[in-house]
């Protein structure tokens, strides 16, 4: 997939952000909610031209729609448009009519253009303005294959989000998850992938074999997951481009709960031997596994700290599921959850500052705590919310919600305020979401 | 298999007739009421083939044992169930079984896979302690993926926390 920043615009971006003068900003920790009014008009095209992804004037509207949806979904913005607001001319893109936008109530303005190039590629320009100050806050340009137009929209939304919130971007990323269908006692579970907003959905397995708990490799080239192929639960690495898979390790015992290290070189997994489950690590290329835990209870899950030096995992060695942290070689195991009830499925934030978990005390709720324990906050409140997965910037968490009774599942996301919660659209029911890193 | 079943029924009928023969002359035997005859035929047709999964289920006190929340210990009732399974296995020494470990939905996915494995192994270990060669017993955990009862209530969860013995055919 080719995806290039335009060098000239890139330079302009550097120059533009070098001048600190923005008054506009949003705060990702503000629980009262942000409602910054952002106008997102249709992106004009110098000349409407047909591409394999549709005409450039249609793409200009669709890209603006995706940008507005991304901004709205983050919970930090109140985007307006592209429908119902004034259309802009091509010459307006770099010379906004600030008075008109101010009169409409817009505080920020996103403009851009879509141009078909002679070589079949598209150039998409993306500009963010402060309407009151009548100033440009950032600009970016992307050269892409027409089929990747949604990525240009996500990159533009990321640039706006990053400029106004001061946080790292996260929209241009992908999700691996399990698509579910069928009755509760014979659930069909298929490995599937999609963009972070649910678009570009693709089933990978056909559902004849039970598939669970996928994780993308950091480079998105492979997915490690649990398959019941041949009625033997074991973890496989699926090669996305080749469409082939191989066992992570040969063993007569069941292996499950696979996780990649942040550098993609190591895989953590759990293996049950005669009823006793421990955590192991192995090179993603195979080789001899190293056993990290040896308690007589169930040690499972596991998630590396961003620098790869530590692992957070769950264990019932105390009598119930609790969260522990250990060094990456298995030494120095220490319990960090003490809040009462059971704690499961810990996941270390890519920022390193928090651990997300499932708290089981009656209902199942998603929460976060400091990696040393403490400062616990619960973010969701439903009958059964399970298995958090962090956005690339560590500001949003996806998880799955199971309905009481019929067992139907859905992929949801919540931000760290706990206020902005929404369901991610999937063609079937969905569970076990695993968020990959920001795309290059 | 249907053919075999039919033949067995015929054999059984002949044996029954032969057994009756010395006691009465054939012509003395009153014609059986139609309904009763049907009932007898059904009973014979339903009789499982010795050593089959159906025979196993019909012979043992139960094909499954149940567990308390988060637990995997084999209590007295489970022991009685597993003893009946062990004696069937002693009767058919060439038969192998798989024990499937299951959990209720009120646990996280990975943990439940581990817990189901614990339950299946607890049942396996008890069978082995009764003299069943552990090489004849394989285990698999389905965690919370294959509930038996569909509800989200205590009664359903109790039915789903189970280890089910299935003969390998």
Contacts between the chains, C-beta under 8 A, distances in Angstrom:
chain1	res1	chain2	res2	distance
A	183	B	150	7.7
A	184	B	147	6.1
A	184	B	150	5.1
A	185	B	146	6.3
A	185	B	147	5.2
A	185	B	148	6.8
A	185	B	150	6.1
A	186	B	146	7.5
A	187	B	145	6.7
A	189	B	145	7.6
A	210	B	145	6.1
A	212	B	109	6.4
A	212	B	145	7.5
A	213	B	109	6.5
A	213	B	110	6.6
A	226	B	113	7.9
A	231	B	140	6.3
A	232	B	140	7.4
A	233	B	113	6.8
A	233	B	140	7.0
A	233	B	141	6.9
A	254	B	113	7.4
A	254	B	117	6.3
A	254	B	140	7.4
A	254	B	141	6.5
A	256	B	110	6.2
A	256	B	113	5.1
A	256	B	114	7.8
A	257	B	110	4.1
A	257	B	113	7.5
A	270	B	110	6.7
A	270	B	114	6.7
A	272	B	113	7.6
A	272	B	114	5.8
A	272	B	117	4.0
A	272	B	118	7.7
A	272	B	141	7.1
A	274	B	121	5.4
A	275	B	72	7.3
A	275	B	117	5.8
A	275	B	118	4.3
A	275	B	120	7.7
A	275	B	121	3.3
A	275	B	122	6.6
A	275	B	125	7.8
A	276	B	118	7.8
A	277	B	114	3.9
A	277	B	117	6.7
A	277	B	118	7.8
A	298	B	111	6.3
A	298	B	114	4.2
A	298	B	115	6.7
A	298	B	118	7.2
A	300	B	110	4.8
A	300	B	111	6.1
A	300	B	113	8.0
A	300	B	114	5.3
A	301	B	110	5.6
A	301	B	111	7.9
A	314	B	111	6.9
A	316	B	70	7.9
A	316	B	111	7.6
A	320	B	70	7.2
A	321	B	108	7.5
A	321	B	111	6.0
A	344	B	108	4.2
A	344	B	110	8.0
A	344	B	111	5.8
A	345	B	108	5.4
A	345	B	110	7.1
A	358	B	108	5.6
A	360	B	106	7.7
A	360	B	107	7.8
A	360	B	108	7.5
A	364	B	106	8.0
A	364	B	108	7.7
A	384	B	105	7.6
A	384	B	106	7.7
A	386	B	108	5.7
A	386	B	109	7.2
A	387	B	108	6.9
A	387	B	109	6.8
A	402	B	105	7.1
A	404	B	152	4.5
A	405	B	151	6.9
A	405	B	152	4.9
A	407	B	105	6.8
A	407	B	147	7.8
A	407	B	150	7.7
A	407	B	152	7.5
A	432	B	109	7.0
